[in-house]
Amino acid sequence: MQLSVFILEQVRLSKMEKINKLIRLHEGEVKTNGRHLAYRCPVGYWTIGIGRNVDPENGLGLSDDEVDYLLSNDIKRVTKELDTAFPWFSALNEARRDALIDICFNIGLPRLKGFSNALAAMAEGKYTIASLEFLDSLWAKQVGQRAKTVAGMISTGKYPDGFQQ
């Protein structure tokens, strides 16, 4: 019984590999520097990956599971970037780590590194000063409540009310 299930699974995979290859051939993909980018298909619809129509007018879009998968991967990437860039990052408590992840997710590591005073204060454990430095920025004015929330997390080392740790 086990062998027949294994054989059926191999046949199914073989068929999936063939259709995968056929669709990749016909749909194509747009990659720059090894990264997939959104593009317009030959009839002008916004498309991602291999032929996924995400055009606002008539696209399939992304399912909740797909969005969750992308977000999870992005959080992992940002966490790794922060861990590599700042030796003190992993020693932060969860709320402070998550606050920096949120900021870096929003503006990217190169722009985050521009907050040299805030980051120096964080490295020294001067979290109130760090939070004030983040709040004293164009970024804080642009994102409003988001900046207040994450600055509060940096200052107190706690999530705001309504979040369970």
Biotite code that builds the C-alpha atoms (Angstrom):
import biotite.structure as struc

atoms = struc.array([
    struc.Atom([0.000, 0.000, 0.000], chain_id="A", res_id=1, res_name="MET", atom_name="CA", element="C"),
    struc.Atom([2.780, 2.465, 0.911], chain_id="A", res_id=2, res_name="GLN", atom_name="CA", element="C"),
    struc.Atom([4.620, 1.816, -2.352], chain_id="A", res_id=3, res_name="LEU", atom_name="CA", element="C"),
    struc.Atom([1.518, 2.502, -4.479], chain_id="A", res_id=4, res_name="SER", atom_name="CA", element="C"),
    struc.Atom([0.911, 5.822, -2.667], chain_id="A", res_id=5, res_name="VAL", atom_name="CA", element="C"),
    struc.Atom([4.549, 6.739, -3.273], chain_id="A", res_id=6, res_name="PHE", atom_name="CA", element="C"),
    struc.Atom([4.294, 5.878, -6.989], chain_id="A", res_id=7, res_name="ILE", atom_name="CA", element="C"),
    struc.Atom([1.064, 7.870, -7.398], chain_id="A", res_id=8, res_name="LEU", atom_name="CA", element="C"),
    struc.Atom([2.696, 10.851, -5.680], chain_id="A", res_id=9, res_name="GLU", atom_name="CA", element="C"),
    struc.Atom([5.686, 10.625, -8.029], chain_id="A", res_id=10, res_name="GLN", atom_name="CA", element="C"),
    struc.Atom([3.404, 10.513, -11.081], chain_id="A", res_id=11, res_name="VAL", atom_name="CA", element="C"),
    struc.Atom([1.481, 13.534, -9.765], chain_id="A", res_id=12, res_name="ARG", atom_name="CA", element="C"),
    struc.Atom([4.724, 15.433, -9.163], chain_id="A", res_id=13, res_name="LEU", atom_name="CA", element="C"),
    struc.Atom([5.962, 14.521, -12.619], chain_id="A", res_id=14, res_name="SER", atom_name="CA", element="C"),
    struc.Atom([2.753, 15.923, -14.139], chain_id="A", res_id=15, res_name="LYS", atom_name="CA", element="C"),
    struc.Atom([3.014, 19.060, -11.995], chain_id="A", res_id=16, res_name="MET", atom_name="CA", element="C"),
    struc.Atom([6.616, 19.585, -13.113], chain_id="A", res_id=17, res_name="GLU", atom_name="CA", element="C"),
    struc.Atom([5.581, 19.354, -16.759], chain_id="A", res_id=18, res_name="LYS", atom_name="CA", element="C"),
    struc.Atom([2.694, 21.836, -16.488], chain_id="A", res_id=19, res_name="ILE", atom_name="CA", element="C"),
    struc.Atom([4.888, 24.107, -14.359], chain_id="A", res_id=20, res_name="ASN", atom_name="CA", element="C"),
    struc.Atom([7.513, 24.125, -17.104], chain_id="A", res_id=21, res_name="LYS", atom_name="CA", element="C"),
    struc.Atom([4.902, 24.690, -19.835], chain_id="A", res_id=22, res_name="LEU", atom_name="CA", element="C"),
    struc.Atom([3.291, 27.653, -18.051], chain_id="A", res_id=23, res_name="ILE", atom_name="CA", element="C"),
    struc.Atom([6.672, 29.192, -17.231], chain_id="A", res_id=24, res_name="ARG", atom_name="CA", element="C"),
    struc.Atom([7.573, 28.926, -20.929], chain_id="A", res_id=25, res_name="LEU", atom_name="CA", element="C"),
    struc.Atom([4.389, 30.632, -22.097], chain_id="A", res_id=26, res_name="HIS", atom_name="CA", element="C"),
    struc.Atom([3.897, 33.194, -19.332], chain_id="A", res_id=27, res_name="GLU", atom_name="CA", element="C"),
    struc.Atom([7.488, 34.202, -18.804], chain_id="A", res_id=28, res_name="GLY", atom_name="CA", element="C"),
    struc.Atom([8.721, 36.183, -15.834], chain_id="A", res_id=29, res_name="GLU", atom_name="CA", element="C"),
    struc.Atom([10.453, 39.476, -15.207], chain_id="A", res_id=30, res_name="VAL", atom_name="CA", element="C"),
    struc.Atom([13.562, 39.367, -13.051], chain_id="A", res_id=31, res_name="LYS", atom_name="CA", element="C"),
    struc.Atom([16.139, 42.051, -12.387], chain_id="A", res_id=32, res_name="THR", atom_name="CA", element="C"),
    struc.Atom([19.251, 41.232, -10.375], chain_id="A", res_id=33, res_name="ASN", atom_name="CA", element="C"),
    struc.Atom([17.710, 37.869, -9.502], chain_id="A", res_id=34, res_name="GLY", atom_name="CA", element="C"),
    struc.Atom([14.484, 39.391, -8.138], chain_id="A", res_id=35, res_name="ARG", atom_name="CA", element="C"),
    struc.Atom([10.991, 39.066, -9.551], chain_id="A", res_id=36, res_name="HIS", atom_name="CA", element="C"),
    struc.Atom([9.350, 42.408, -10.257], chain_id="A", res_id=37, res_name="LEU", atom_name="CA", element="C"),
    struc.Atom([5.832, 43.492, -11.122], chain_id="A", res_id=38, res_name="ALA", atom_name="CA", element="C"),
    struc.Atom([5.355, 43.989, -14.842], chain_id="A", res_id=39, res_name="TYR", atom_name="CA", element="C"),
    struc.Atom([2.656, 44.643, -17.395], chain_id="A", res_id=40, res_name="ARG", atom_name="CA", element="C"),
    struc.Atom([1.717, 41.630, -19.498], chain_id="A", res_id=41, res_name="CYS", atom_name="CA", element="C"),
    struc.Atom([1.363, 41.983, -23.291], chain_id="A", res_id=42, res_name="PRO", atom_name="CA", element="C"),
    struc.Atom([-2.251, 43.191, -22.932], chain_id="A", res_id=43, res_name="VAL", atom_name="CA", element="C"),
    struc.Atom([-1.287, 45.727, -20.240], chain_id="A", res_id=44, res_name="GLY", atom_name="CA", element="C"),
    struc.Atom([-2.378, 44.100, -16.958], chain_id="A", res_id=45, res_name="TYR", atom_name="CA", element="C"),
    struc.Atom([-0.173, 44.365, -13.872], chain_id="A", res_id=46, res_name="TRP", atom_name="CA", element="C"),
    struc.Atom([1.310, 40.933, -13.262], chain_id="A", res_id=47, res_name="THR", atom_name="CA", element="C"),
    struc.Atom([3.658, 39.351, -10.720], chain_id="A", res_id=48, res_name="ILE", atom_name="CA", element="C"),
    struc.Atom([5.596, 36.106, -10.537], chain_id="A", res_id=49, res_name="GLY", atom_name="CA", element="C"),
    struc.Atom([4.642, 33.782, -13.344], chain_id="A", res_id=50, res_name="ILE", atom_name="CA", element="C"),
    struc.Atom([1.567, 35.306, -14.959], chain_id="A", res_id=51, res_name="GLY", atom_name="CA", element="C"),
    struc.Atom([-0.353, 36.234, -11.774], chain_id="A", res_id=52, res_name="ARG", atom_name="CA", element="C"),
    struc.Atom([-2.689, 39.032, -12.817], chain_id="A", res_id=53, res_name="ASN", atom_name="CA", element="C"),
    struc.Atom([-2.935, 41.470, -9.899], chain_id="A", res_id=54, res_name="VAL", atom_name="CA", element="C"),
    struc.Atom([-4.319, 44.375, -11.926], chain_id="A", res_id=55, res_name="ASP", atom_name="CA", element="C"),
    struc.Atom([-6.798, 46.460, -9.902], chain_id="A", res_id=56, res_name="PRO", atom_name="CA", element="C"),
    struc.Atom([-9.307, 46.387, -12.764], chain_id="A", res_id=57, res_name="GLU", atom_name="CA", element="C"),
    struc.Atom([-9.641, 42.653, -13.349], chain_id="A", res_id=58, res_name="ASN", atom_name="CA", element="C"),
    struc.Atom([-6.841, 40.856, -11.532], chain_id="A", res_id=59, res_name="GLY", atom_name="CA", element="C"),
    struc.Atom([-6.931, 37.789, -9.334], chain_id="A", res_id=60, res_name="LEU", atom_name="CA", element="C"),
    struc.Atom([-4.926, 39.573, -6.644], chain_id="A", res_id=61, res_name="GLY", atom_name="CA", element="C"),
    struc.Atom([-3.475, 37.622, -3.733], chain_id="A", res_id=62, res_name="LEU", atom_name="CA", element="C"),
    struc.Atom([-5.228, 35.378, -1.246], chain_id="A", res_id=63, res_name="SER", atom_name="CA", element="C"),
    struc.Atom([-4.942, 35.957, 2.493], chain_id="A", res_id=64, res_name="ASP", atom_name="CA", element="C"),
    struc.Atom([-2.619, 32.932, 2.719], chain_id="A", res_id=65, res_name="ASP", atom_name="CA", element="C"),
    struc.Atom([-0.365, 34.344, 0.000], chain_id="A", res_id=66, res_name="GLU", atom_name="CA", element="C"),
    struc.Atom([-0.218, 37.742, 1.697], chain_id="A", res_id=67, res_name="VAL", atom_name="CA", element="C"),
    struc.Atom([0.579, 36.070, 5.035], chain_id="A", res_id=68, res_name="ASP", atom_name="CA", element="C"),
    struc.Atom([3.352, 34.058, 3.358], chain_id="A", res_id=69, res_name="TYR", atom_name="CA", element="C"),
    struc.Atom([4.885, 37.197, 1.822], chain_id="A", res_id=70, res_name="LEU", atom_name="CA", element="C"),
    struc.Atom([4.662, 39.088, 5.119], chain_id="A", res_id=71, res_name="LEU", atom_name="CA", element="C"),
    struc.Atom([6.258, 36.214, 7.029], chain_id="A", res_id=72, res_name="SER", atom_name="CA", element="C"),
    struc.Atom([9.140, 36.054, 4.540], chain_id="A", res_id=73, res_name="ASN", atom_name="CA", element="C"),
    struc.Atom([9.604, 39.828, 4.690], chain_id="A", res_id=74, res_name="ASP", atom_name="CA", element="C"),
    struc.Atom([9.702, 39.797, 8.499], chain_id="A", res_id=75, res_name="ILE", atom_name="CA", element="C"),
    struc.Atom([12.318, 37.020, 8.427], chain_id="A", res_id=76, res_name="LYS", atom_name="CA", element="C"),
    struc.Atom([14.404, 38.975, 5.893], chain_id="A", res_id=77, res_name="ARG", atom_name="CA", element="C"),
    struc.Atom([14.223, 42.219, 7.894], chain_id="A", res_id=78, res_name="VAL", atom_name="CA", element="C"),
    struc.Atom([15.058, 40.405, 11.141], chain_id="A", res_id=79, res_name="THR", atom_name="CA", element="C"),
    struc.Atom([18.125, 38.853, 9.530], chain_id="A", res_id=80, res_name="LYS", atom_name="CA", element="C"),
    struc.Atom([19.211, 42.240, 8.134], chain_id="A", res_id=81, res_name="GLU", atom_name="CA", element="C"),
    struc.Atom([18.910, 43.858, 11.576], chain_id="A", res_id=82, res_name="LEU", atom_name="CA", element="C"),
    struc.Atom([20.701, 40.986, 13.293], chain_id="A", res_id=83, res_name="ASP", atom_name="CA", element="C"),
    struc.Atom([23.574, 41.316, 10.823], chain_id="A", res_id=84, res_name="THR", atom_name="CA", element="C"),
    struc.Atom([23.744, 45.118, 10.932], chain_id="A", res_id=85, res_name="ALA", atom_name="CA", element="C"),
    struc.Atom([23.519, 45.638, 14.698], chain_id="A", res_id=86, res_name="PHE", atom_name="CA", element="C"),
    struc.Atom([25.307, 43.234, 17.078], chain_id="A", res_id=87, res_name="PRO", atom_name="CA", element="C"),
    struc.Atom([23.138, 44.423, 19.968], chain_id="A", res_id=88, res_name="TRP", atom_name="CA", element="C"),
    struc.Atom([19.831, 43.747, 18.167], chain_id="A", res_id=89, res_name="PHE", atom_name="CA", element="C"),
    struc.Atom([19.383, 40.153, 19.342], chain_id="A", res_id=90, res_name="SER", atom_name="CA", element="C"),
    struc.Atom([19.891, 41.177, 22.986], chain_id="A", res_id=91, res_name="ALA", atom_name="CA", element="C"),
    struc.Atom([16.884, 43.521, 22.893], chain_id="A", res_id=92, res_name="LEU", atom_name="CA", element="C"),
    struc.Atom([13.667, 42.339, 24.463], chain_id="A", res_id=93, res_name="ASN", atom_name="CA", element="C"),
    struc.Atom([10.864, 41.233, 22.138], chain_id="A", res_id=94, res_name="GLU", atom_name="CA", element="C"),
    struc.Atom([8.978, 44.546, 22.077], chain_id="A", res_id=95, res_name="ALA", atom_name="CA", element="C"),
    struc.Atom([12.079, 46.587, 21.231], chain_id="A", res_id=96, res_name="ARG", atom_name="CA", element="C"),
    struc.Atom([13.190, 44.072, 18.583], chain_id="A", res_id=97, res_name="ARG", atom_name="CA", element="C"),
    struc.Atom([9.723, 44.126, 17.049], chain_id="A", res_id=98, res_name="ASP", atom_name="CA", element="C"),
    struc.Atom([9.654, 47.944, 17.085], chain_id="A", res_id=99, res_name="ALA", atom_name="CA", element="C"),
    struc.Atom([12.908, 48.038, 15.084], chain_id="A", res_id=100, res_name="LEU", atom_name="CA", element="C"),
    struc.Atom([11.605, 45.338, 12.740], chain_id="A", res_id=101, res_name="ILE", atom_name="CA", element="C"),
    struc.Atom([8.504, 47.474, 12.157], chain_id="A", res_id=102, res_name="ASP", atom_name="CA", element="C"),
    struc.Atom([10.560, 50.585, 11.397], chain_id="A", res_id=103, res_name="ILE", atom_name="CA", element="C"),
    struc.Atom([12.983, 48.719, 9.126], chain_id="A", res_id=104, res_name="CYS", atom_name="CA", element="C"),
    struc.Atom([10.085, 47.007, 7.354], chain_id="A", res_id=105, res_name="PHE", atom_name="CA", element="C"),
    struc.Atom([8.625, 50.444, 6.680], chain_id="A", res_id=106, res_name="ASN", atom_name="CA", element="C"),
    struc.Atom([11.708, 52.381, 5.546], chain_id="A", res_id=107, res_name="ILE", atom_name="CA", element="C"),
    struc.Atom([14.359, 49.761, 4.784], chain_id="A", res_id=108, res_name="GLY", atom_name="CA", element="C"),
    struc.Atom([17.752, 49.200, 6.362], chain_id="A", res_id=109, res_name="LEU", atom_name="CA", element="C"),
    struc.Atom([19.622, 51.958, 4.458], chain_id="A", res_id=110, res_name="PRO", atom_name="CA", element="C"),
    struc.Atom([17.203, 54.646, 5.686], chain_id="A", res_id=111, res_name="ARG", atom_name="CA", element="C"),
    struc.Atom([17.089, 53.150, 9.189], chain_id="A", res_id=112, res_name="LEU", atom_name="CA", element="C"),
    struc.Atom([20.879, 53.471, 9.383], chain_id="A", res_id=113, res_name="LYS", atom_name="CA", element="C"),
    struc.Atom([20.370, 57.205, 8.858], chain_id="A", res_id=114, res_name="GLY", atom_name="CA", element="C"),
    struc.Atom([18.931, 57.360, 12.395], chain_id="A", res_id=115, res_name="PHE", atom_name="CA", element="C"),
    struc.Atom([22.459, 57.250, 13.804], chain_id="A", res_id=116, res_name="SER", atom_name="CA", element="C"),
    struc.Atom([21.647, 59.042, 17.078], chain_id="A", res_id=117, res_name="ASN", atom_name="CA", element="C"),
    struc.Atom([18.659, 56.805, 17.801], chain_id="A", res_id=118, res_name="ALA", atom_name="CA", element="C"),
    struc.Atom([20.616, 53.661, 16.974], chain_id="A", res_id=119, res_name="LEU", atom_name="CA", element="C"),
    struc.Atom([23.600, 54.748, 19.072], chain_id="A", res_id=120, res_name="ALA", atom_name="CA", element="C"),
    struc.Atom([21.256, 55.364, 22.001], chain_id="A", res_id=121, res_name="ALA", atom_name="CA", element="C"),
    struc.Atom([19.717, 51.926, 21.539], chain_id="A", res_id=122, res_name="MET", atom_name="CA", element="C"),
    struc.Atom([23.151, 50.311, 21.457], chain_id="A", res_id=123, res_name="ALA", atom_name="CA", element="C"),
    struc.Atom([23.869, 51.972, 24.818], chain_id="A", res_id=124, res_name="GLU", atom_name="CA", element="C"),
    struc.Atom([20.518, 50.954, 26.315], chain_id="A", res_id=125, res_name="GLY", atom_name="CA", element="C"),
    struc.Atom([19.277, 54.569, 26.401], chain_id="A", res_id=126, res_name="LYS", atom_name="CA", element="C"),
    struc.Atom([15.835, 53.698, 25.121], chain_id="A", res_id=127, res_name="TYR", atom_name="CA", element="C"),
    struc.Atom([14.007, 56.894, 26.079], chain_id="A", res_id=128, res_name="THR", atom_name="CA", element="C"),
    struc.Atom([16.579, 58.953, 24.173], chain_id="A", res_id=129, res_name="ILE", atom_name="CA", element="C"),
    struc.Atom([16.341, 56.548, 21.235], chain_id="A", res_id=130, res_name="ALA", atom_name="CA", element="C"),
    struc.Atom([12.558, 56.861, 21.139], chain_id="A", res_id=131, res_name="SER", atom_name="CA", element="C"),
    struc.Atom([12.771, 60.672, 21.194], chain_id="A", res_id=132, res_name="LEU", atom_name="CA", element="C"),
    struc.Atom([15.296, 60.600, 18.348], chain_id="A", res_id=133, res_name="GLU", atom_name="CA", element="C"),
    struc.Atom([12.950, 58.477, 16.232], chain_id="A", res_id=134, res_name="PHE", atom_name="CA", element="C"),
    struc.Atom([10.067, 60.847, 16.996], chain_id="A", res_id=135, res_name="LEU", atom_name="CA", element="C"),
    struc.Atom([12.124, 63.900, 16.039], chain_id="A", res_id=136, res_name="ASP", atom_name="CA", element="C"),
    struc.Atom([12.151, 63.047, 12.341], chain_id="A", res_id=137, res_name="SER", atom_name="CA", element="C"),
    struc.Atom([10.399, 63.566, 9.045], chain_id="A", res_id=138, res_name="LEU", atom_name="CA", element="C"),
    struc.Atom([9.558, 59.847, 9.119], chain_id="A", res_id=139, res_name="TRP", atom_name="CA", element="C"),
    struc.Atom([7.605, 60.301, 12.373], chain_id="A", res_id=140, res_name="ALA", atom_name="CA", element="C"),
    struc.Atom([5.645, 63.170, 10.834], chain_id="A", res_id=141, res_name="LYS", atom_name="CA", element="C"),
    struc.Atom([4.896, 61.083, 7.750], chain_id="A", res_id=142, res_name="GLN", atom_name="CA", element="C"),
    struc.Atom([3.672, 57.961, 9.549], chain_id="A", res_id=143, res_name="VAL", atom_name="CA", element="C"),
    struc.Atom([2.035, 59.592, 12.570], chain_id="A", res_id=144, res_name="GLY", atom_name="CA", element="C"),
    struc.Atom([0.608, 57.061, 15.001], chain_id="A", res_id=145, res_name="GLN", atom_name="CA", element="C"),
    struc.Atom([2.896, 54.312, 13.764], chain_id="A", res_id=146, res_name="ARG", atom_name="CA", element="C"),
    struc.Atom([5.939, 56.287, 14.949], chain_id="A", res_id=147, res_name="ALA", atom_name="CA", element="C"),
    struc.Atom([4.306, 57.011, 18.300], chain_id="A", res_id=148, res_name="LYS", atom_name="CA", element="C"),
    struc.Atom([3.483, 53.335, 18.800], chain_id="A", res_id=149, res_name="THR", atom_name="CA", element="C"),
    struc.Atom([6.947, 51.962, 17.995], chain_id="A", res_id=150, res_name="VAL", atom_name="CA", element="C"),
    struc.Atom([8.720, 54.781, 19.859], chain_id="A", res_id=151, res_name="ALA", atom_name="CA", element="C"),
    struc.Atom([6.625, 53.907, 22.888], chain_id="A", res_id=152, res_name="GLY", atom_name="CA", element="C"),
    struc.Atom([7.651, 50.268, 22.536], chain_id="A", res_id=153, res_name="MET", atom_name="CA", element="C"),
    struc.Atom([11.316, 51.287, 22.363], chain_id="A", res_id=154, res_name="ILE", atom_name="CA", element="C"),
    struc.Atom([10.997, 53.558, 25.388], chain_id="A", res_id=155, res_name="SER", atom_name="CA", element="C"),
    struc.Atom([9.048, 51.157, 27.639], chain_id="A", res_id=156, res_name="THR", atom_name="CA", element="C"),
    struc.Atom([10.124, 47.790, 26.273], chain_id="A", res_id=157, res_name="GLY", atom_name="CA", element="C"),
    struc.Atom([6.437, 46.804, 26.165], chain_id="A", res_id=158, res_name="LYS", atom_name="CA", element="C"),
    struc.Atom([3.782, 46.396, 23.536], chain_id="A", res_id=159, res_name="TYR", atom_name="CA", element="C"),
    struc.Atom([0.892, 48.857, 23.744], chain_id="A", res_id=160, res_name="PRO", atom_name="CA", element="C"),
    struc.Atom([-2.367, 47.740, 25.303], chain_id="A", res_id=161, res_name="ASP", atom_name="CA", element="C"),
    struc.Atom([-4.292, 45.339, 23.092], chain_id="A", res_id=162, res_name="GLY", atom_name="CA", element="C"),
    struc.Atom([-1.272, 43.219, 22.116], chain_id="A", res_id=163, res_name="PHE", atom_name="CA", element="C"),
    struc.Atom([-0.523, 39.965, 23.848], chain_id="A", res_id=164, res_name="GLN", atom_name="CA", element="C"),
    struc.Atom([3.095, 39.001, 24.275], chain_id="A", res_id=165, res_name="GLN", atom_name="CA", element="C"),
])
